[in-house]
Amino acid sequence: MNYNERKKQKKLGNTTISDKIRDYGNEPFFIKKAKESKEFLEKHGFPKELLEKSK
Amino acid sequence: MNLDRYEFSVGRNFLDFEFCSEGPNGKIVKVIRFTPQNANGITYFSLGFGDVNEEANRIDDQSISNNQDRTKILATVAYAVLEFTSYFTDVMIHAKGSTPARTRLYQMGIPPILMKFKLYYMFMDLSTGSGNHLKRILTMKLS
């Protein structure tokens, strides 16, 4: 790995933060997954104990 | 505690994690994505996971890569959750497999790993594929 490639990566603990990892936010698969998740939780709600914990 | 898992890289937004599964079927790039979402006014993150299908240029979660590394992959996903929640503290994450069988697999494989660490929020949807009503929700609240 040359200097420029190393420069694009940073280490946070044991995790490498990399510019080479793209943003998958517009990926249809993940958009669909999040939409289904929203629909499910709006229909069934969140676990009460977690909501109480978050207060 | 160190479990056998893959090293992953994360994007600068700390929402996208990539790692490479290696086994008899070669190298397969896998992605874990935490998508911010809101339901009933509550903000949380939806966890998605799949293989990068470079030929089709899409994410595929129905494929069976069969690299004989299922436990290692589940540990990797669990560590990604830990890393994510160390960066985004006090969040809720919703995870569900693409099929009921996969959801059961995640339920069996991931919580035991997470329970070894101090994770505050994690719940998994174990509803059946029909989605008509809630079968079970496994909630984990560790302190």
N, CA and C atoms of all chains as a GROMACS GRO file, in nm:
protein
  594
    1MET      N    1   0.086  -0.120   0.000
    1MET     CA    2   0.000   0.000   0.000
    1MET      C    3   0.088   0.123   0.000
    2ASN      N    4   0.065   0.216  -0.094
    2ASN     CA    5   0.153   0.331  -0.100
    2ASN      C    6   0.102   0.440  -0.007
    3TYR      N    7   0.175   0.550  -0.005
    3TYR     CA    8   0.146   0.659   0.090
    3TYR      C    9   0.006   0.715   0.070
    4ASN      N   10  -0.032   0.737  -0.055
    4ASN     CA   11  -0.164   0.796  -0.082
    4ASN      C   12  -0.277   0.705  -0.037
    5GLU      N   13  -0.257   0.576  -0.057
    5GLU     CA   14  -0.360   0.482  -0.014
    5GLU      C   15  -0.368   0.477   0.138
    6ARG      N   16  -0.249   0.482   0.202
    6ARG     CA   17  -0.249   0.480   0.348
    6ARG      C   18  -0.314   0.605   0.402
    7LYS      N   19  -0.294   0.716   0.329
    7LYS     CA   20  -0.350   0.844   0.374
    7LYS      C   21  -0.502   0.841   0.374
    8LYS      N   22  -0.560   0.758   0.286
    8LYS     CA   23  -0.704   0.752   0.274
    8LYS      C   24  -0.766   0.664   0.381
    9GLN      N   25  -0.682   0.599   0.455
    9GLN     CA   26  -0.734   0.514   0.558
    9GLN      C   27  -0.691   0.563   0.694
   10LYS      N   28  -0.780   0.548   0.789
   10LYS     CA   29  -0.744   0.582   0.926
   10LYS      C   30  -0.786   0.466   1.013
   11LYS      N   31  -0.720   0.455   1.124
   11LYS     CA   32  -0.755   0.349   1.217
   11LYS      C   33  -0.826   0.408   1.337
   12LEU      N   34  -0.936   0.346   1.376
   12LEU     CA   35  -1.003   0.385   1.498
   12LEU      C   36  -1.011   0.258   1.581
   13GLY      N   37  -0.920   0.243   1.672
   13GLY     CA   38  -0.912   0.116   1.742
   13GLY      C   39  -0.869   0.011   1.643
   14ASN      N   40  -0.950  -0.096   1.632
   14ASN     CA   41  -0.919  -0.203   1.537
   14ASN      C   42  -0.994  -0.186   1.407
   15THR      N   43  -1.065  -0.075   1.392
   15THR     CA   44  -1.146  -0.054   1.272
   15THR      C   45  -1.076   0.041   1.177
   16THR      N   46  -1.080   0.003   1.050
   16THR     CA   47  -1.021   0.088   0.948
   16THR      C   48  -1.131   0.172   0.886
   17ILE      N   49  -1.113   0.303   0.890
   17ILE     CA   50  -1.204   0.395   0.823
   17ILE      C   51  -1.146   0.422   0.686
   18SER      N   52  -1.224   0.393   0.583
   18SER     CA   53  -1.167   0.398   0.449
   18SER      C   54  -1.254   0.478   0.353
   19ASP      N   55  -1.187   0.558   0.270
   19ASP     CA   56  -1.257   0.630   0.163
   19ASP      C   57  -1.304   0.536   0.055
   20LYS      N   58  -1.250   0.414   0.054
   20LYS     CA   59  -1.286   0.319  -0.051
   20LYS      C   60  -1.422   0.256  -0.025
   21ILE      N   61  -1.472   0.268   0.097
   21ILE     CA   62  -1.604   0.214   0.128
   21ILE      C   63  -1.708   0.316   0.081
   22ARG      N   64  -1.790   0.273  -0.013
   22ARG     CA   65  -1.884   0.370  -0.069
   22ARG      C   66  -2.007   0.382   0.021
   23ASP      N   67  -2.083   0.484  -0.006
   23ASP     CA   68  -2.209   0.509   0.066
   23ASP      C   69  -2.317   0.424  -0.002
   24TYR      N   70  -2.371   0.330   0.072
   24TYR     CA   71  -2.474   0.242   0.019
   24TYR      C   72  -2.615   0.295   0.046
   25GLY      N   73  -2.624   0.420   0.083
   25GLY     CA   74  -2.752   0.478   0.118
   25GLY      C   75  -2.855   0.476   0.006
   26ASN      N   76  -2.809   0.481  -0.118
   26ASN     CA   77  -2.901   0.481  -0.232
   26ASN      C   78  -2.918   0.342  -0.294
   27GLU      N   79  -2.864   0.242  -0.231
   27GLU     CA   80  -2.875   0.105  -0.282
   27GLU      C   81  -3.019   0.056  -0.263
   28PRO      N   82  -3.086   0.016  -0.371
   28PRO     CA   83  -3.228  -0.025  -0.361
   28PRO      C   84  -3.254  -0.131  -0.254
   29PHE      N   85  -3.162  -0.224  -0.239
   29PHE     CA   86  -3.182  -0.330  -0.141
   29PHE      C   87  -3.195  -0.273   0.000
   30PHE      N   88  -3.108  -0.181   0.036
   30PHE     CA   89  -3.111  -0.126   0.172
   30PHE      C   90  -3.227  -0.029   0.190
   31ILE      N   91  -3.263   0.040   0.084
   31ILE     CA   92  -3.379   0.129   0.091
   31ILE      C   93  -3.504   0.048   0.118
   32LYS      N   94  -3.517  -0.062   0.047
   32LYS     CA   95  -3.634  -0.151   0.063
   32LYS      C   96  -3.636  -0.211   0.203
   33LYS      N   97  -3.520  -0.249   0.250
   33LYS     CA   98  -3.509  -0.308   0.384
   33LYS      C   99  -3.554  -0.208   0.490
   34ALA      N  100  -3.510  -0.086   0.478
   34ALA     CA  101  -3.545   0.016   0.576
   34ALA      C  102  -3.694   0.049   0.569
   35LYS      N  103  -3.748   0.048   0.451
   35LYS     CA  104  -3.891   0.077   0.432
   35LYS      C  105  -3.975  -0.032   0.498
   36GLU      N  106  -3.937  -0.156   0.476
   36GLU     CA  107  -4.009  -0.268   0.537
   36GLU      C  108  -3.997  -0.264   0.689
   37SER      N  109  -3.881  -0.226   0.735
   37SER     CA  110  -3.859  -0.214   0.880
   37SER      C  111  -3.953  -0.108   0.938
   38LYS      N  112  -3.961   0.004   0.871
   38LYS     CA  113  -4.048   0.114   0.917
   38LYS      C  114  -4.193   0.069   0.921
   39GLU      N  115  -4.236   0.002   0.815
   39GLU     CA  116  -4.374  -0.044   0.807
   39GLU      C  117  -4.405  -0.141   0.920
   40PHE      N  118  -4.309  -0.230   0.946
   40PHE     CA  119  -4.329  -0.329   1.052
   40PHE      C  120  -4.340  -0.261   1.188
   41LEU      N  121  -4.249  -0.170   1.216
   41LEU     CA  122  -4.248  -0.107   1.348
   41LEU      C  123  -4.364  -0.011   1.366
   42GLU      N  124  -4.410   0.049   1.259
   42GLU     CA  125  -4.527   0.138   1.271
   42GLU      C  126  -4.653   0.056   1.295
   43LYS      N  127  -4.649  -0.066   1.248
   43LYS     CA  128  -4.765  -0.154   1.268
   43LYS      C  129  -4.761  -0.219   1.407
   44HIS      N  130  -4.645  -0.267   1.448
   44HIS     CA  131  -4.635  -0.345   1.571
   44HIS      C  132  -4.575  -0.269   1.688
   45GLY      N  133  -4.507  -0.159   1.661
   45GLY     CA  134  -4.449  -0.080   1.769
   45GLY      C  135  -4.313  -0.132   1.813
   46PHE      N  136  -4.246  -0.052   1.891
   46PHE     CA  137  -4.117  -0.088   1.948
   46PHE      C  138  -4.139  -0.163   2.079
   47PRO      N  139  -4.044  -0.247   2.120
   47PRO     CA  140  -4.053  -0.311   2.251
   47PRO      C  141  -4.058  -0.205   2.360
   48LYS      N  142  -4.153  -0.214   2.450
   48LYS     CA  143  -4.175  -0.110   2.550
   48LYS      C  144  -4.054  -0.093   2.640
   49GLU      N  145  -3.990  -0.204   2.673
   49GLU     CA  146  -3.879  -0.191   2.768
   49GLU      C  147  -3.763  -0.111   2.708
   50LEU      N  148  -3.750  -0.115   2.576
   50LEU     CA  149  -3.644  -0.037   2.514
   50LEU      C  150  -3.681   0.110   2.508
   51LEU      N  151  -3.807   0.138   2.489
   51LEU     CA  152  -3.850   0.278   2.486
   51LEU      C  153  -3.835   0.340   2.625
   52GLU      N  154  -3.865   0.261   2.728
   52GLU     CA  155  -3.852   0.311   2.864
   52GLU      C  156  -3.706   0.335   2.897
   53LYS      N  157  -3.621   0.249   2.846
   53LYS     CA  158  -3.477   0.262   2.871
   53LYS      C  159  -3.423   0.388   2.806
   54SER      N  160  -3.483   0.422   2.689
   54SER     CA  161  -3.428   0.534   2.613
   54SER      C  162  -3.471   0.668   2.669
   55LYS      N  163  -3.569   0.666   2.762
   55LYS     CA  164  -3.616   0.794   2.817
   55LYS      C  165  -3.516   0.852   2.916
   56MET      N  166  -1.261  -1.006   2.503
   56MET     CA  167  -1.281  -1.138   2.443
   56MET      C  168  -1.261  -1.131   2.292
   57ASN      N  169  -1.188  -1.223   2.236
   57ASN     CA  170  -1.164  -1.222   2.092
   57ASN      C  171  -1.229  -1.344   2.029
   58LEU      N  172  -1.323  -1.318   1.938
   58LEU     CA  173  -1.387  -1.424   1.864
   58LEU      C  174  -1.334  -1.422   1.723
   59ASP      N  175  -1.337  -1.538   1.658
   59ASP     CA  176  -1.289  -1.545   1.521
   59ASP      C  177  -1.386  -1.467   1.432
   60ARG      N  178  -1.338  -1.364   1.370
   60ARG     CA  179  -1.423  -1.283   1.285
   60ARG      C  180  -1.336  -1.220   1.177
   61TYR      N  181  -1.403  -1.162   1.079
   61TYR     CA  182  -1.331  -1.093   0.972
   61TYR      C  183  -1.304  -0.948   1.012
   62GLU      N  184  -1.191  -0.899   0.966
   62GLU     CA  185  -1.163  -0.757   0.981
   62GLU      C  186  -1.252  -0.682   0.883
   63PHE      N  187  -1.305  -0.570   0.925
   63PHE     CA  188  -1.388  -0.492   0.833
   63PHE      C  189  -1.336  -0.349   0.825
   64SER      N  190  -1.379  -0.286   0.720
   64SER     CA  191  -1.353  -0.144   0.702
   64SER      C  192  -1.486  -0.072   0.706
   65VAL      N  193  -1.485   0.053   0.747
   65VAL     CA  194  -1.608   0.130   0.757
   65VAL      C  195  -1.592   0.261   0.681
   66GLY      N  196  -1.701   0.303   0.620
   66GLY     CA  197  -1.698   0.431   0.549
   66GLY      C  198  -1.696   0.547   0.646
   67ARG      N  199  -1.666   0.664   0.593
   67ARG     CA  200  -1.650   0.781   0.681
   67ARG      C  201  -1.779   0.818   0.752
   68ASN      N  202  -1.893   0.779   0.695
   68ASN     CA  203  -2.020   0.810   0.761
   68ASN      C  204  -2.050   0.713   0.875
   69PHE      N  205  -1.967   0.609   0.887
   69PHE     CA  206  -1.981   0.507   0.990
   69PHE      C  207  -2.113   0.432   0.981
   70LEU      N  208  -2.171   0.430   0.861
   70LEU     CA  209  -2.296   0.356   0.841
   70LEU      C  210  -2.275   0.231   0.758
   71ASP      N  211  -2.167   0.227   0.682
   71ASP     CA  212  -2.141   0.117   0.590
   71ASP      C  213  -2.014   0.043   0.628
   72PHE      N  214  -2.028  -0.089   0.646
   72PHE     CA  215  -1.916  -0.174   0.684
   72PHE      C  216  -1.896  -0.278   0.574
   73GLU      N  217  -1.773  -0.300   0.536
   73GLU     CA  218  -1.743  -0.402   0.435
   73GLU      C  219  -1.638  -0.499   0.488
   74PHE      N  220  -1.656  -0.625   0.452
   74PHE     CA  221  -1.552  -0.723   0.481
   74PHE      C  222  -1.555  -0.830   0.373
   75CYS      N  223  -1.453  -0.914   0.373
   75CYS     CA  224  -1.440  -1.014   0.268
   75CYS      C  225  -1.443  -1.154   0.328
   76SER      N  226  -1.545  -1.229   0.287
   76SER     CA  227  -1.555  -1.368   0.330
   76SER      C  228  -1.464  -1.453   0.242
   77GLU      N  229  -1.389  -1.541   0.302
   77GLU     CA  230  -1.299  -1.627   0.225
   77GLU      C  231  -1.323  -1.773   0.260
   78GLY      N  232  -1.332  -1.854   0.154
   78GLY     CA  233  -1.355  -1.995   0.177
   78GLY      C  234  -1.350  -2.073   0.047
   79PRO      N  235  -1.408  -2.194   0.046
   79PRO     CA  236  -1.404  -2.278  -0.073
   79PRO      C  237  -1.462  -2.213  -0.198
   80ASN      N  238  -1.554  -2.120  -0.180
   80ASN     CA  239  -1.612  -2.052  -0.295
   80ASN      C  240  -1.543  -1.920  -0.326
   81GLY      N  241  -1.425  -1.903  -0.272
   81GLY     CA  242  -1.346  -1.786  -0.306
   81GLY      C  243  -1.375  -1.667  -0.215
   82LYS      N  244  -1.344  -1.548  -0.264
   82LYS     CA  245  -1.361  -1.426  -0.186
   82LYS      C  246  -1.493  -1.359  -0.222
   83ILE      N  247  -1.570  -1.330  -0.121
   83ILE     CA  248  -1.700  -1.265  -0.143
   83ILE      C  249  -1.706  -1.141  -0.055
   84VAL      N  250  -1.727  -1.027  -0.117
   84VAL     CA  251  -1.736  -0.903  -0.041
   84VAL      C  252  -1.876  -0.891   0.018
   85LYS      N  253  -1.882  -0.862   0.145
   85LYS     CA  254  -2.011  -0.849   0.214
   85LYS      C  255  -2.023  -0.710   0.275
   86VAL      N  256  -2.147  -0.664   0.280
   86VAL     CA  257  -2.174  -0.529   0.329
   86VAL      C  258  -2.274  -0.533   0.443
   87ILE      N  259  -2.246  -0.455   0.545
   87ILE     CA  260  -2.340  -0.434   0.655
   87ILE      C  261  -2.375  -0.285   0.652
   88ARG      N  262  -2.501  -0.256   0.644
   88ARG     CA  263  -2.542  -0.116   0.633
   88ARG      C  264  -2.640  -0.083   0.745
   89PHE      N  265  -2.616   0.027   0.815
   89PHE     CA  266  -2.709   0.077   0.916
   89PHE      C  267  -2.780   0.198   0.855
   90THR      N  268  -2.908   0.183   0.826
   90THR     CA  269  -2.983   0.290   0.762
   90THR      C  270  -3.065   0.365   0.866
   91PRO      N  271  -3.044   0.495   0.879
   91PRO     CA  272  -3.127   0.570   0.974
   91PRO      C  273  -3.272   0.572   0.925
   92GLN      N  274  -3.361   0.556   1.019
   92GLN     CA  275  -3.502   0.546   0.984
   92GLN      C  276  -3.584   0.602   1.098
   93ASN      N  277  -3.709   0.631   1.070
   93ASN     CA  278  -3.798   0.685   1.172
   93ASN      C  279  -3.932   0.616   1.164
   94ALA      N  280  -3.981   0.569   1.275
   94ALA     CA  281  -4.112   0.505   1.279
   94ALA      C  282  -4.188   0.560   1.399
   95ASN      N  283  -4.308   0.610   1.373
   95ASN     CA  284  -4.390   0.667   1.481
   95ASN      C  285  -4.313   0.774   1.559
   96GLY      N  286  -4.233   0.851   1.490
   96GLY     CA  287  -4.160   0.960   1.554
   96GLY      C  288  -4.036   0.917   1.628
   97ILE      N  289  -4.003   0.789   1.620
   97ILE     CA  290  -3.886   0.738   1.691
   97ILE      C  291  -3.776   0.707   1.590
   98THR      N  292  -3.661   0.764   1.614
   98THR     CA  293  -3.547   0.741   1.525
   98THR      C  294  -3.471   0.616   1.568
   99TYR      N  295  -3.437   0.534   1.471
   99TYR     CA  296  -3.361   0.413   1.499
   99TYR      C  297  -3.281   0.381   1.372
  100PHE      N  298  -3.212   0.267   1.372
  100PHE     CA  299  -3.137   0.225   1.254
  100PHE      C  300  -3.183   0.087   1.211
  101SER      N  301  -3.202   0.072   1.081
  101SER     CA  302  -3.236  -0.057   1.023
  101SER      C  303  -3.107  -0.124   0.977
  102LEU      N  304  -3.083  -0.246   1.023
  102LEU     CA  305  -2.961  -0.317   0.985
  102LEU      C  306  -2.987  -0.401   0.861
  103GLY      N  307  -2.905  -0.382   0.759
  103GLY     CA  308  -2.913  -0.463   0.637
  103GLY      C  309  -2.780  -0.531   0.612
  104PHE      N  310  -2.784  -0.648   0.551
  104PHE     CA  311  -2.663  -0.725   0.530
  104PHE      C  312  -2.676  -0.805   0.401
  105GLY      N  313  -2.575  -0.803   0.318
  105GLY     CA  314  -2.582  -0.882   0.196
  105GLY      C  315  -2.449  -0.890   0.124
  106ASP      N  316  -2.448  -0.969   0.017
  106ASP     CA  317  -2.328  -0.986  -0.064
  106ASP      C  318  -2.326  -0.881  -0.174
  107VAL      N  319  -2.207  -0.835  -0.205
  107VAL     CA  320  -2.192  -0.744  -0.318
  107VAL      C  321  -2.186  -0.829  -0.444
  108ASN      N  322  -2.286  -0.814  -0.528
  108ASN     CA  323  -2.289  -0.885  -0.656
  108ASN      C  324  -2.230  -0.789  -0.759
  109GLU      N  325  -2.102  -0.804  -0.785
  109GLU     CA  326  -2.034  -0.706  -0.870
  109GLU      C  327  -2.078  -0.716  -1.015
  110GLU      N  328  -2.116  -0.834  -1.057
  110GLU     CA  329  -2.161  -0.849  -1.197
  110GLU      C  330  -2.292  -0.775  -1.220
  111ALA      N  331  -2.384  -0.793  -1.128
  111ALA     CA  332  -2.515  -0.729  -1.141
  111ALA      C  333  -2.515  -0.588  -1.082
  112ASN      N  334  -2.404  -0.552  -1.016
  112ASN     CA  335  -2.394  -0.419  -0.952
  112ASN      C  336  -2.507  -0.395  -0.854
  113ARG      N  337  -2.527  -0.491  -0.763
  113ARG     CA  338  -2.631  -0.474  -0.662
  113ARG      C  339  -2.594  -0.556  -0.539
  114ILE      N  340  -2.674  -0.536  -0.436
  114ILE     CA  341  -2.657  -0.614  -0.313
  114ILE      C  342  -2.753  -0.732  -0.318
  115ASP      N  343  -2.705  -0.847  -0.278
  115ASP     CA  344  -2.787  -0.967  -0.286
  115ASP      C  345  -2.788  -1.034  -0.148
  116ASP      N  346  -2.906  -1.052  -0.091
  116ASP     CA  347  -2.911  -1.118   0.039
  116ASP      C  348  -2.975  -1.256   0.030
  117GLN      N  349  -3.006  -1.299  -0.089
  117GLN     CA  350  -3.067  -1.430  -0.107
  117GLN      C  351  -2.963  -1.537  -0.143
  118SER      N  352  -2.845  -1.493  -0.176
  118SER     CA  353  -2.744  -1.589  -0.221
  118SER      C  354  -2.692  -1.671  -0.103
  119ILE      N  355  -2.652  -1.791  -0.135
  119ILE     CA  356  -2.591  -1.878  -0.035
  119ILE      C  357  -2.446  -1.897  -0.077
  120SER      N  358  -2.360  -1.821  -0.016
  120SER     CA  359  -2.221  -1.822  -0.060
  120SER      C  360  -2.148  -1.949  -0.017
  121ASN      N  361  -2.195  -2.008   0.092
  121ASN     CA  362  -2.144  -2.138   0.134
  121ASN      C  363  -1.992  -2.142   0.143
  122ASN      N  364  -1.937  -2.044   0.209
  122ASN     CA  365  -1.792  -2.044   0.233
  122ASN      C  366  -1.757  -2.111   0.364
  123GLN      N  367  -1.857  -2.177   0.424
  123GLN     CA  368  -1.836  -2.253   0.548
  123GLN      C  369  -1.781  -2.165   0.660
  124ASP      N  370  -1.829  -2.043   0.662
  124ASP     CA  371  -1.779  -1.950   0.763
  124ASP      C  372  -1.894  -1.875   0.831
  125ARG      N  373  -2.004  -1.945   0.845
  125ARG     CA  374  -2.124  -1.880   0.898
  125ARG      C  375  -2.101  -1.818   1.036
  126THR      N  376  -2.039  -1.894   1.124
  126THR     CA  377  -2.015  -1.844   1.259
  126THR      C  378  -1.924  -1.722   1.256
  127LYS      N  379  -1.824  -1.727   1.172
  127LYS     CA  380  -1.731  -1.615   1.161
  127LYS      C  381  -1.803  -1.491   1.108
  128ILE      N  382  -1.893  -1.512   1.012
  128ILE     CA  383  -1.969  -1.400   0.956
  128ILE      C  384  -2.060  -1.340   1.062
  129LEU      N  385  -2.128  -1.424   1.137
  129LEU     CA  386  -2.217  -1.373   1.242
  129LEU      C  387  -2.138  -1.296   1.346
  130ALA      N  388  -2.021  -1.345   1.380
  130ALA     CA  389  -1.935  -1.272   1.475
  130ALA      C  390  -1.895  -1.137   1.417
  131THR      N  391  -1.868  -1.135   1.289
  131THR     CA  392  -1.829  -1.010   1.224
  131THR      C  393  -1.944  -0.910   1.229
  132VAL      N  394  -2.066  -0.956   1.202
  132VAL     CA  395  -2.182  -0.867   1.209
  132VAL      C  396  -2.199  -0.816   1.352
  133ALA      N  397  -2.183  -0.905   1.448
  133ALA     CA  398  -2.196  -0.864   1.589
  133ALA      C  399  -2.092  -0.757   1.625
  134TYR      N  400  -1.970  -0.776   1.580
  134TYR     CA  401  -1.866  -0.676   1.608
  134TYR      C  402  -1.895  -0.545   1.537
  135ALA      N  403  -1.953  -0.553   1.420
  135ALA     CA  404  -1.990  -0.430   1.349
  135ALA      C  405  -2.096  -0.354   1.429
  136VAL      N  406  -2.191  -0.427   1.487
  136VAL     CA  407  -2.292  -0.364   1.572
  136VAL      C  408  -2.224  -0.297   1.692
  137LEU      N  409  -2.130  -0.366   1.751
  137LEU     CA  410  -2.057  -0.308   1.864
  137LEU      C  411  -1.983  -0.182   1.824
  138GLU      N  412  -1.916  -0.188   1.711
  138GLU     CA  413  -1.840  -0.073   1.664
  138GLU      C  414  -1.935   0.043   1.633
  139PHE      N  415  -2.045   0.011   1.570
  139PHE     CA  416  -2.144   0.113   1.533
  139PHE      C  417  -2.198   0.180   1.658
  140THR      N  418  -2.234   0.103   1.757
  140THR     CA  419  -2.294   0.159   1.877
  140THR      C  420  -2.191   0.228   1.967
  141SER      N  421  -2.064   0.204   1.942
  141SER     CA  422  -1.963   0.279   2.015
  141SER      C  423  -1.950   0.419   1.956
  142TYR      N  424  -1.989   0.430   1.831
  142TYR     CA  425  -1.984   0.559   1.761
  142TYR      C  426  -2.116   0.634   1.775
  143PHE      N  427  -2.227   0.563   1.752
  143PHE     CA  428  -2.361   0.619   1.771
  143PHE      C  429  -2.417   0.558   1.900
  144THR      N  430  -2.404   0.631   2.007
  144THR     CA  431  -2.445   0.576   2.136
  144THR      C  432  -2.596   0.594   2.156
  145ASP      N  433  -2.651   0.514   2.241
  145ASP     CA  434  -2.792   0.524   2.278
  145ASP      C  435  -2.884   0.517   2.157
  146VAL      N  436  -2.866   0.416   2.076
  146VAL     CA  437  -2.952   0.399   1.958
  146VAL      C  438  -3.022   0.265   1.963
  147MET      N  439  -3.129   0.253   1.886
  147MET     CA  440  -3.197   0.125   1.869
  147MET      C  441  -3.170   0.074   1.727
  148ILE      N  442  -3.156  -0.055   1.715
  148ILE     CA  443  -3.128  -0.117   1.587
  148ILE      C  444  -3.231  -0.226   1.563
  149HIS      N  445  -3.288  -0.226   1.445
  149HIS     CA  446  -3.384  -0.330   1.408
  149HIS      C  447  -3.321  -0.419   1.302
  150ALA      N  448  -3.319  -0.549   1.327
  150ALA     CA  449  -3.258  -0.644   1.234
  150ALA      C  450  -3.356  -0.755   1.202
  151LYS      N  451  -3.366  -0.791   1.076
  151LYS     CA  452  -3.454  -0.900   1.035
  151LYS      C  453  -3.392  -0.967   0.914
  152GLY      N  454  -3.392  -1.100   0.912
  152GLY     CA  455  -3.336  -1.172   0.798
  152GLY      C  456  -3.429  -1.164   0.678
  153SER      N  457  -3.375  -1.197   0.563
  153SER     CA  458  -3.455  -1.192   0.441
  153SER      C  459  -3.555  -1.306   0.435
  154THR      N  460  -3.531  -1.409   0.513
  154THR     CA  461  -3.624  -1.520   0.523
  154THR      C  462  -3.640  -1.555   0.671
  155PRO      N  463  -3.748  -1.620   0.710
  155PRO     CA  464  -3.762  -1.659   0.852
  155PRO      C  465  -3.645  -1.745   0.900
  156ALA      N  466  -3.594  -1.830   0.812
  156ALA     CA  467  -3.481  -1.915   0.852
  156ALA      C  468  -3.359  -1.831   0.884
  157ARG      N  469  -3.336  -1.728   0.803
  157ARG     CA  470  -3.219  -1.642   0.828
  157ARG      C  471  -3.238  -1.560   0.954
  158THR      N  472  -3.362  -1.518   0.978
  158THR     CA  473  -3.388  -1.442   1.101
  158THR      C  474  -3.359  -1.529   1.222
  159ARG      N  475  -3.402  -1.655   1.214
  159ARG     CA  476  -3.374  -1.747   1.325
  159ARG      C  477  -3.223  -1.766   1.342
  160LEU      N  478  -3.152  -1.771   1.230
  160LEU     CA  479  -3.007  -1.786   1.235
  160LEU      C  480  -2.944  -1.666   1.303
  161TYR      N  481  -2.988  -1.547   1.268
  161TYR     CA  482  -2.934  -1.427   1.331
  161TYR      C  483  -2.967  -1.428   1.481
  162GLN      N  484  -3.089  -1.470   1.514
  162GLN     CA  485  -3.130  -1.473   1.653
  162GLN      C  486  -3.043  -1.567   1.734
  163MET      N  487  -3.009  -1.680   1.674
  163MET     CA  488  -2.930  -1.778   1.748
  163MET      C  489  -2.783  -1.739   1.752
  164GLY      N  490  -2.737  -1.678   1.644
  164GLY     CA  491  -2.593  -1.656   1.633
  164GLY      C  492  -2.542  -1.526   1.689
  165ILE      N  493  -2.620  -1.420   1.679
  165ILE     CA  494  -2.568  -1.288   1.715
  165ILE      C  495  -2.586  -1.252   1.863
  166PRO      N  496  -2.704  -1.267   1.921
  166PRO     CA  497  -2.718  -1.227   2.062
  166PRO      C  498  -2.620  -1.292   2.157
  167PRO      N  499  -2.590  -1.422   2.145
  167PRO     CA  500  -2.493  -1.478   2.240
  167PRO      C  501  -2.358  -1.408   2.234
  168ILE      N  502  -2.322  -1.360   2.116
  168ILE     CA  503  -2.196  -1.287   2.106
  168ILE      C  504  -2.210  -1.150   2.170
  169LEU      N  505  -2.320  -1.082   2.141
  169LEU     CA  506  -2.339  -0.949   2.195
  169LEU      C  507  -2.355  -0.951   2.346
  170MET      N  508  -2.407  -1.060   2.398
  170MET     CA  509  -2.427  -1.067   2.542
  170MET      C  510  -2.295  -1.073   2.617
  171LYS      N  511  -2.189  -1.101   2.545
  171LYS     CA  512  -2.059  -1.103   2.611
  171LYS      C  513  -2.004  -0.961   2.626
  172PHE      N  514  -2.072  -0.867   2.563
  172PHE     CA  515  -2.029  -0.728   2.572
  172PHE      C  516  -2.142  -0.645   2.634
  173LYS      N  517  -2.111  -0.521   2.664
  173LYS     CA  518  -2.214  -0.438   2.724
  173LYS      C  519  -2.284  -0.359   2.614
  174LEU      N  520  -2.392  -0.413   2.566
  174LEU     CA  521  -2.467  -0.349   2.459
  174LEU      C  522  -2.600  -0.306   2.514
  175TYR      N  523  -2.635  -0.181   2.495
  175TYR     CA  524  -2.753  -0.128   2.559
  175TYR      C  525  -2.881  -0.156   2.484
  176TYR      N  526  -2.879  -0.150   2.353
  176TYR     CA  527  -3.002  -0.172   2.279
  176TYR      C  528  -2.979  -0.266   2.162
  177MET      N  529  -3.063  -0.362   2.153
  177MET     CA  530  -3.061  -0.446   2.033
  177MET      C  531  -3.187  -0.528   2.034
  178PHE      N  532  -3.260  -0.524   1.929
  178PHE     CA  533  -3.373  -0.614   1.925
  178PHE      C  534  -3.388  -0.671   1.786
  179MET      N  535  -3.439  -0.788   1.782
  179MET     CA  536  -3.449  -0.856   1.655
  179MET      C  537  -3.592  -0.901   1.632
  180ASP      N  538  -3.636  -0.886   1.509
  180ASP     CA  539  -3.770  -0.922   1.471
  180ASP      C  540  -3.772  -1.068   1.430
  181LEU      N  541  -3.854  -1.147   1.493
  181LEU     CA  542  -3.862  -1.287   1.460
  181LEU      C  543  -3.995  -1.323   1.396
  182SER      N  544  -4.059  -1.220   1.340
  182SER     CA  545  -4.188  -1.248   1.279
  182SER      C  546  -4.168  -1.334   1.156
  183THR      N  547  -4.268  -1.400   1.120
  183THR     CA  548  -4.262  -1.484   1.001
  183THR      C  549  -4.268  -1.397   0.877
  184GLY      N  550  -4.243  -1.459   0.767
  184GLY     CA  551  -4.242  -1.384   0.642
  184GLY      C  552  -4.376  -1.322   0.609
  185SER      N  553  -4.483  -1.373   0.667
  185SER     CA  554  -4.615  -1.319   0.636
  185SER      C  555  -4.628  -1.177   0.688
  186GLY      N  556  -4.571  -1.150   0.800
  186GLY     CA  557  -4.573  -1.014   0.852
  186GLY      C  558  -4.709  -0.970   0.899
  187ASN      N  559  -4.803  -1.060   0.906
  187ASN     CA  560  -4.937  -1.019   0.945
  187ASN      C  561  -4.945  -0.988   1.094
  188HIS      N  562  -4.870  -1.057   1.171
  188HIS     CA  563  -4.871  -1.025   1.312
  188HIS      C  564  -4.738  -1.064   1.372
  189LEU      N  565  -4.712  -1.009   1.485
  189LEU     CA  566  -4.584  -1.028   1.549
  189LEU      C  567  -4.580  -1.164   1.616
  190LYS      N  568  -4.483  -1.243   1.582
  190LYS     CA  569  -4.467  -1.372   1.647
  190LYS      C  570  -4.387  -1.357   1.776
  191ARG      N  571  -4.267  -1.309   1.759
  191ARG     CA  572  -4.182  -1.290   1.875
  191ARG      C  573  -4.088  -1.175   1.850
  192ILE      N  574  -4.058  -1.106   1.953
  192ILE     CA  575  -3.949  -1.008   1.942
  192ILE      C  576  -3.849  -1.041   2.050
  193LEU      N  577  -3.729  -1.058   2.011
  193LEU     CA  578  -3.625  -1.079   2.110
  193LEU      C  579  -3.566  -0.944   2.144
  194THR      N  580  -3.577  -0.906   2.267
  194THR     CA  581  -3.520  -0.777   2.305
  194THR      C  582  -3.402  -0.800   2.396
  195MET      N  583  -3.302  -0.723   2.375
  195MET     CA  584  -3.185  -0.734   2.459
  195MET      C  585  -3.156  -0.599   2.518
  196LYS      N  586  -3.142  -0.598   2.644
  196LYS     CA  587  -3.113  -0.473   2.711
  196LYS      C  588  -3.009  -0.505   2.814
  197LEU      N  589  -2.886  -0.479   2.781
  197LEU     CA  590  -2.778  -0.514   2.871
  197LEU      C  591  -2.721  -0.390   2.936
  198SER      N  592  -2.681  -0.403   3.056
  198SER     CA  593  -2.621  -0.287   3.123
  198SER      C  594  -2.492  -0.327   3.190
   0.00000   0.00000   0.00000
